[in-house]
Amino acid sequence: MYLARPDRTYVVKVGTVIDGMYRIDAIAPPTLTITYLPLNQVQQLNIGVID
């Protein structure tokens, strides 16, 4: 899976840690589950479905 910021694109899989701040916990379309590590907060993003 690819995630992007204005200045960088990341290739991620479950377990990837981005910039020491976010961990990818699950990639299960239609959602991506990540943990914001400094506050140990779980967040879900809508990523759509795979055709």
Secondary structure, DSSP 8 states (H G I E B T S, - for coil): -EEEETTEEEE--TT-EETTTEEEEEEETTEEEEEETTTTEEEEEE-----
